[in-house]
Amino acid sequence: MIELFHVTKRFGDELAVDDVSLKIAKGDFCALVGTSGCGKSTTLRMINRLLEHTEGRISLDGQAIRDFDAVQLRRRIGYVIQSTGLFPHWTVARNIGLVPRLLKWPSAKVHARVEELMDLLGLPEEEFAHKFPHQLSGGQAQRVGVARALAADPDILLMDEPFGALDPITREKLQEELRALQARLHKTIVFVTHDIDEALQLANHLVVMRAGRVVQQGTPLELLHKPADKFVESMLGGVERGLKQAGLARVADHMLPLGSTLPAESRVPGSMTLRQALSVMLRDHTERLTVVDPHERPVGELSMRKLIRESKADQGHQREH
């Protein structure tokens, strides 16, 4: 879907992006991570030609982006930024319907699409359609920004630190909503963030950048198992890499069958992450947890000893390869 071939970007004598090559498949959720000034936002903005690349080639579906009219290119790529970029004197409904109107959709189709997206993003039309951006909370405004980016049903969505300005609770909720949205819509998403936990939770393709270059890329588990160098290891949490990895696994995938007796008073749902379950073990001073289904019925147990055995076996497997 998106390919960058030896792409470089200079601002005068300053080298912002240095010989970057990436392939992002259709339906991938690709997160660009790195410290401030590493070139991740510049890389993102070159994809929709908000910034023109200096050298190399960027293509969409095999066609060079410079073969497209720049305005038409941007209208087929959704774009979400941290500040939302909503027009302050336009209503929520008008903001969301911007691109379909520019594409000259019939008014009835625009209205139906706006209504559909407001419902999809938890913004009831009767409550929010006629509100203005200043009347929204940060989380509501960001939902409107996502809805506007999706309005013309683009195949590609570019997101530049969209949740960076939000409080932790709102941010976590929007991350969950974006994950559910992606599972439903299967867009090709390029997501810039400096928050490695956010990247690990959302992306299936992780790209770590430093000083304008790609240091390592792969699946989150590949990078957690085998970081390329000390910088990547530090980006992934250093000594907390094991916990980051546990945050990607679910209790249900590691539980033992239920025995004749319940293993412990402490109960956790199968949908909980291993990281959260380990926290419960520490809190409740136990090595075993009862796993329950959504109806609170016991369905298995989680054993610390089994997790440690699995971890040792996994490390041995990694060394062999």
TAQUIRA-V150200 format. One line per field, one symbol per residue. ss: DSSP state (H for helix, E for strand, - for the rest). A space follows every 10 residues. Layout:
BEGIN
ss = ???
END
This chain:
BEGIN
ss = -EEEEEEEEE E--EEEEEEE EEEE----EE EEE------H HHHHHHH--- ----EEEEEE --EEHHH--H HHHHH-EEEE E--------- EHHHHH-HHH HH----HHHH HHHHHHHHHH ----HHHH-- -EHHH--HHH HHHHHHHHHH -----EEEEE -------HHH HHHHHHHHHH HHHHH--EEE EEE--HHHHH HH--EEEEEE --EEEEEE-H HHHHH----H HHHHH--HHH HHHHHH---E HHH--EE--- ------EEE- --EHHHHHHH HHHH---EEE EE-----EEE EEEHHHHHHH HHHHHHHHHH -
END
